[in-house]
Amino acid sequence: MVIFIVFSLILCSAIGQNLTFHRPDFQTKTSLVYYYFWEENEDGTIAPSMMHTPFSLNRIILIDPAKSSKKCTLSDSVFMREVEHIGRSYKQSKLTFKRRKQHHKFFFRITFPEKPQTVVYIKRKGQWLSYPMSLVLNFDVQPSGMLQFKYAGSEIRFGNYPSIVVSHNTYRIYSYFKTENPEKTKPFYQHLLAFKGEELSQQLILNQLPKAKRYLVFVNGYRGPRFDKQESRNEVYMNDRTNYWFKIDDRFIQRLHPDTSFYLDASFPVRTSNHYSKLKFGWSYIRSVKTSPSKKIAKKYSRLNQKMNPQGFDYRYQKGVIAGKAFLNQIQNTPKSYLVKDTIDFVCHSMGYAYTLGLIETIRDQVVLGKIYMLAPENAGYKGLDWNLFEEAWQYGSNLGQATPDPLCYQDGVAPQTAVSGIDSLKSSCVGRVFAPPNWPNKHFVHSHMVYSYDWIFDRIRKGEPGYIH
């Protein structure tokens, strides 16, 4: 045990000599609630190998021990998968789940969090119990190397250093005591660990701050009728897991050179859109695509569903607020991250516009707002921001409502384009609207809206022109 402590001190000291503090690796999926699972012996001790930190979710899932099997012989991995499947279910309104697995029955109750927290599952005498807890879990380390959980709190209390209040992410503190000190009044050594186990002690010991970064956030829109009932889980991802962006995200990354890119899903049912229903969308489509490109009769543009849907927009906005809290969990992944403001650039498409506004409202005071690129924003005129808060703010799309608009059949009928709220009133070389070139191919009720039709942003806009990505 003594050799281990000495080795740890030497290793941490060597790491601490680096001038740059490296943050822990980002999780592939990040949500609001962090889940811990462990098994306790009869004396309350925990073998380190039995501590699991498999995932985070946007639901608080608690097992009902009275209605569940008293003894679980399932492997820990199988049980954890059952909890994760419930957490990622698309049944948003369902508040109870029953599961049967290999002659076991489990009953779970669901609530939705308003802020980051942890849920701890503890297996005692074969039975799983669960508890909602705060973000900082404290453990004592026995001379044998076994752990014992002491309490959960909202502060990091580490050695003689000032306490740090934790609002985002989660941490574990392992405290080591001398065997001749049974009262355990003060540990002689401590480890501070991130959710996945990365060592963070030296950040506090050497008073290190993480280096400010520049991140790029992609917020997609509607993923199609097939996924209409699969609302966003409001998680933060590290890749385009649904292939929504048709590689145009790579072009943004090549131009903007972010330190890291993140992906958010803002796909919600058609009922939250300006169409209100699939039937109304279909009727607008039929009436619009059959018109002749040579006829530009003003009243025909009313065939596009331009009526705003405030209720649907606000619903998606509020879901963006949840994603914003999850995003802060992702980027504020060290105890002192809150002292550093990272710069965030945004690319949103279609329904992603409302979601992005909610995201920004949540994080704006804790980051630097960089550039925002809005592709075919849906219900754009309903709400907006002070676009002067950004380094640049550009809206790209069809030219509906302009002096010489494209024919009706060439307009974006999925999200008929109006100016995002407030953008037209600003006179700036860094803020404004940019329209698809007159001779750009593939203009159509649907195609004019789709991400795959927006390569013109890179192919036709030259350096120095409005909307140039850099």
N, C-alpha and C positions, 0 to 999 in steps of 0.2 A: 504493500500500500504506500509506504514512504517513498519507494523508488518511483512509483507511478506519479505521485505528487511532484517530486523533484523534476521528473522528465517533463511533466505538463508545464511547470514553471519555466523551464529552459526553452521549451518549444514555443510557448506563448511570447516569451521575451524576444526570441529571434524573429518571430512574425511581427512583433510590435515595432521592430526597427524600420520596417518599410514606411516610406513617407506617405504613400497612398493607401488608404483603408479600402479594401475591396468588400463590397456588399455580398451577402449570401446570394446564391443562385435564385433566380425567380422561379416560382412554381408554375407548372404548365397550366393549371387552373386555380384561380383564386376567388374566394367568396368571403362572406362575412363571418361565418362560424367555423372555428377550427376544432377538429375532432381528435381526441386522444383516447386510446384504448390500452388498458393494461390489466394484468391479472395479479391479485394480491394473495400472498400466503396467509395462513391463519394468524400469524403474528403481525400482519399488515405490511410486510416487506415485499418489494417488487424486484424481480430480476431484471437488469437493464435490457436483456434480450426480449423481455415480454412487454416493453414499452413500444407502442405503435402510434405513428402520426400519419395516417394514410391520406387524408383529404380535408378539404374545407367545403362547406355547403352554404346555401342561402336559406336553410331551414334549421330550426331547432327540433331535433328528433329525439324524443325521450321514450324509453321503453317502460311499459306498465308492468311491473314485476308481479302484480296480483293476477293478471290475466295471461302471463307468459309462462313458459316452462320453467320449473324451479331449477332444473339442472340442464345445462347445455353441453352436449358432447361434440357439437360442430367445431371444426377448426376455427381459429380466430379469423383467418382470412375469409372464410365463407360467411361468417357472421358480419364482418365488416362490409363485405360486398352487399349484403342485404340492406344494411343501413344506407350505404351509398346509393343503391338503386332507388330507394324511397326518396332520398334527397334530390335526385336528378329526375324524378318523375315529372311528366308534363301535366299531371292532374293537380293544377294549381289550387283548386278550392277544397281538395280533400284534406281533412284534418286528422284522420285516423287511418292506419294501415294495419292489416292483418297479414301475417306471413306464416306459411307452413313449410318446413324444410326438414326432410329426413326424420319424421315423427316428432319434430319440435314445433311448437307454436309460439309466435311472438306477436305482441300487440304494441303498436307505437302510436304516440300522440305527437301532433305537429303544431308548432307555432312559427311565426315569422319574425325574425329579429329586426330591430330598428338600429342597432349598432353592433360593432364587432364584439365577439365574445368567444368562449370555448364551451364545448360539451365534452364531458369526461365519462367514458364508459369503464366501469370497474367490474371485473369478474371475481366474485367471492364465493368460494365453495361451489363453483360450477355455475353460479347464477349471475347473469349480467344485470347490473344496476347502472343508472345514468344520472348525471347531475349537470345542470347549467352552471358555469363558473366564469370568473373574471379571466383576464388575459395573461396574467403572470402566475405560473404554477411553481411552487416552492417545494423542494425535496431535500431531505437529509440523506447523506451518504454514509453508510455504516462501514466500519473497518473491513468487513468482509466484501465490500463493494455493492451490497444490496442497497436499494433505494427505499425510502419511506416518504410517502406524500404527507405534507404538513398542512398547507393551506393555499388558497388562490387569492390573489389580490390585484389591484390595479396599478401598483407601483413596483418598480425595480429597486430593491434595497440591496445594494451590493457593497460590501466592505464599509469603509468610512467615506465613500463617495456620496454626493447628494442624491437623494431619491429622484427617480424619473417617473412621471406619470405616463402610463401607456394607454393610448387611445386606439392604436391600430397595430395589427399583427399580434403575435403571441410569443412568449418566451418561457424558458424553464431556468430556474436557478438551482444548482446543486451545491449544497453546503457541506463541507467536511469539518468534523469536530475531533478533538483529541479524545482518546478513549478514557483518559483520567478526568474528563470534564463531563460528568453525567448530566449536569444541568443544561448543558448545551447553550450557554448564554451568548456565546459569540463564536462563529466559525473561524478557523484559522486559514481556510482557503475556500474559494467559491469558483464555480464555473457558470457562465451565462451562455445559454444555448438558444439558437433560433428554432423555429418549428421543426425543421428537418434535421436538427442536430448540429448545425454549424457553430463553431466556437466564436463568441463575440466578446469575451471577457476583456481582451486587450483594448477594445474601443473605449471602454470606460477607464481602464487603468492608465492608458496613455492619453486620455482625453482627445481621442481622434474623432474627426467628423468625416462622414462619407463625402466624396467628391460629387458636386452637382452634375447631373446628367441631362441630356436632351432625349426625350422619348417621343415616339410617333404612335398615335392611337388611331386605328381604323374602326369605324362603327358602321356595320352593314345595315341594310334595310330588309325588306320583305324577301323571304327565301322561296316564295312560290306557294301555289294552292296546296300542294302535297304536304306542306308543313304549316298550314294555316292554324292548326290547333296546337302546334308546338311553340308556345311562347318562349321568349328568351329566358334563360335561367339567370341572367344578370351576373354572369361570371366574367372574369378577365382571362383571356387566353393568350398564348404565346405564338400561335400560328393561325392561318386561315383554314380552320378545320373543316369548313363546308365548301371550300373552293369558290367562295362567293365573288372574289375580286378579279377573277380571270387574269391574274398576273399583273394587273395594273398597279397593285400594291408594290410590286418589285420596282416599278418605274418611279413611284414616289420615294421609295427607300433609296434608290440610286441617286436621286436628285437632292434629297434632304439629309442623307447621311446620319440618321439617328443612332444613338448608342444602343437602343433596343426598341423594338416595335411590339405593340400590343393590339389585340383584336377583341372587340366587343360585339355582341349579337343584339341587334334591335329589331328582330323580326317578330311582328305581332299580327293578330288576325285582321283581315280586311275590314271588319266592322270598326276598327279604330282609325281607318283612313278617310280620305275625302270621298270615297265611294260608298261608304257605310255598309255595303253588301256586295257579294259577288255578282248578284243579279244586276245591280246598277252599273257595276263595272262592265259587264257584258253588253248591256244596252248602249252604253256610251261608246264602246268599241265598235259595235255594228254600225251605229249612226255616223261615226267619224271616219272610219277607214274607207268607206264607199264614196266619199266625196271626191270630186275631181281636183287634182293639184292646181289646175289653172284658175279655179274659182276661189276668190278670197272674200267671201261675204261675211261681214262682221258678225251677224247674228248666228251664223253656223258655229262659231267658236263656243257658243253656249252649250253645245252638245258635250263638251268636256265637263266632267264633274268638278267644278271649281268651288262648290260650297264647302266652307271650312267645317271641320269636325272638332270643335274645342274639347269635348269630353274625351274623345279618342287620343287627341294630341296630349292632353294633360296626363292621361293614363300612362302613355309611353314616357313622358317627361319624368313622372314619379319613379318609374322603373329605372330611368337613367340616374336618378339620385342614389338608388341602391347600388348600381354599378359603380358610381363615384366612390362610395364608401369602400367597396371591394377593391377599387383601383388604388386607393390610399393604403389599404392593407398590403397591396403588392409592392408599391414603390417605397413605402416607409417601413422597410424590413430590418432596420437596426434601431437601437434605442434612441439614437440622436439624429435620426433621419429628419425628424420634424424641424430641426434647426437649419436644414438646407432646403432651398427651393429649386426643384428640378424644372426645366422648361419643357412644356408639352405642346406638340403640334397635333392637329386633328385633321382627319379625312373622314367625312361622313357622306352617306348616300341615302337618299329617299327617306324612309321612316327613321333612319339613323339620325336625322336632323333634330327631331324632338328629344330623342334619347340623349344626344350630345349636349343639348342645352341643360338637361337635368344633371348630367355628368359634370359639366363645367360649373354649374351653380354650387355643387358639392365641394369641388376641389379648388376653386379659383383663389381662395385666400391662402392656400398652402403650396401653390406652385406659381411658376411664371407662365402666363399665357403666351404661346408662341404664334404659330400660323394656323389658320383654319381654312380648309378647302371644302366647300359644300357642293356636292354633285347632285343635281336634280332633287333638291330638298322638297319634301312633301309637306303640304299645309304651311308653306314657308312664311306666309304673311301673318300668321296668327300670333307668333311670339318671336322675339329676337333678343339681342344683347347690345351692349354698347360696343360696337365693332372696333372702336378706337382702342380698346383694351388689348387688342392683339397686334402683333407685329405686322401681320397681313390678314385680310379676310376677303375671300373670293367665292362668289357663287357662279357655278357653271350650269348651263342648261339651255333649253329651247327659248325662243324669243317671243312667246305669247305675250300679247299686250303692248308690243313695241309698234313703232310707226309703220314698219313694213314686215309684219310677221310672216313666218312660213305658212304655207297652206295648212288647213286643219288636219289633213291626213298625215302630215309630217311632224306635227306637234307631239310633245310628250303627253300622252293621254293617261298614263299611269299616275303621274303626279303633275298635273297642269301647272306650269311654272308661273309664279308671281315672285316679286322681290321678297327676300327674307326681310322681316320687319326691321326697319331702321337703316337698311343698307343704302337705299336710294338717296337718303337725305345727307349722306356724308360725301364730301368732295375731297378725295384723297388719292394719291398715286398707289396706295397700298390696300385700298378697300374698294370693292365694286362688283359688277356683274360682267360676265363674259359669255357670249352666246356661241353656239355651234356654228362653224363656218357655213356660208350659203351653199357651197358645193360639196359639203361633206356627205358621203354616201350613207346608206342604211338608216335614213330618217323615216320614222314610222311611229304610230301610236304607242307601240311597245318598245321597239328598238331604240327610239330616241331617249328612252329612260334608262336603259340597261347599262351597267358598268362597262360591258364590252364595247360600247359605242363611244367611250370617252377617251380614246387614245389621241383624239385631236388636241387635247390639252397639252400633250407633249409634242405632237407632230406638227402642229400649226402655229402655236404661240411661241414667238421668238423672244430671245432674251431682251429685256427692256420693255416689252409690251405688257399691258395689263393682264394679270393672271398667270404670268410666267412662274413656274415652280422652281424654286431655288432655295 
